[in-house]
């Protein structure tokens, strides 16, 4: 797989996440896309890409868990 393909798949995943109606699904898709961006950023040596997407992935996962806990309390 070409390295550039990872970036394009990450872009497509982020863009497609907005078509999901459930907020939790949107967040999980965004977290997965952010992790793809982390891989891409590491591969090209772009630490700002890595840092930004680690933060996005962490926020998406945290907010998904927080919403799930609120829904079950």
C-alpha positions in Angstrom: 0.0 0.0 0.0 1.3 3.4 -0.9 1.8 5.7 2.1 -0.3 8.3 0.5 -3.2 5.9 0.5 -3.4 6.0 4.3 -3.9 9.8 4.2 -6.6 9.4 1.6 -8.4 6.7 3.6 -8.2 8.9 6.8 -9.7 11.8 4.8 -12.5 9.7 3.5 -13.2 8.2 7.0 -13.4 11.7 8.6 -15.6 13.0 5.8 -17.9 10.0 5.9 -18.3 10.2 9.7 -20.6 13.2 9.3 -23.2 11.1 7.5 -23.8 9.0 10.6 -26.8 10.1 12.6 -25.8 8.6 16.0 -23.3 10.9 17.8 -21.5 7.9 19.3 -21.0 6.3 15.8 -19.7 9.6 14.5 -17.2 9.8 17.3 -15.9 6.2 16.9 -15.4 6.8 13.1 -13.6 10.0 13.8 -11.4 8.3 16.4 -10.5 5.6 13.9 -9.7 8.2 11.2 -7.6 10.1 13.7 -5.6 7.0 14.4 -5.0 6.6 10.7 -3.7 10.1 10.6 -1.4 9.3 13.5 0.0 6.4 11.5 0.4 8.6 8.5 2.0 11.4 10.5 4.5 9.1 12.1 5.3 7.6 8.7 6.1 11.0 7.1 7.7 12.4 10.3 5.0 15.1 10.8 4.7 15.4 14.6 2.1 18.2 14.5 -0.2 15.8 12.5 0.5 13.1 15.1 -0.1 15.4 18.1 -3.3 16.9 16.7 -4.8 13.5 15.9 -3.8 11.9 19.2 -5.8 14.7 20.8 -8.8 14.2 18.4 -8.8 10.5 18.9 -8.6 10.8 22.7 -11.4 13.4 22.8 -13.6 11.2 20.5 -13.1 8.1 22.6 -13.5 10.0 25.9 -16.7 11.7 24.8 -18.1 8.4 23.6 -17.5 6.7 26.9 -18.8 9.7 28.8 -22.0 9.7 26.7 -22.5 6.0 27.2 -22.1 6.3 31.0 -24.6 9.2 31.1 -27.1 7.2 29.1 -26.8 4.2 31.5 -27.1 6.2 34.7 
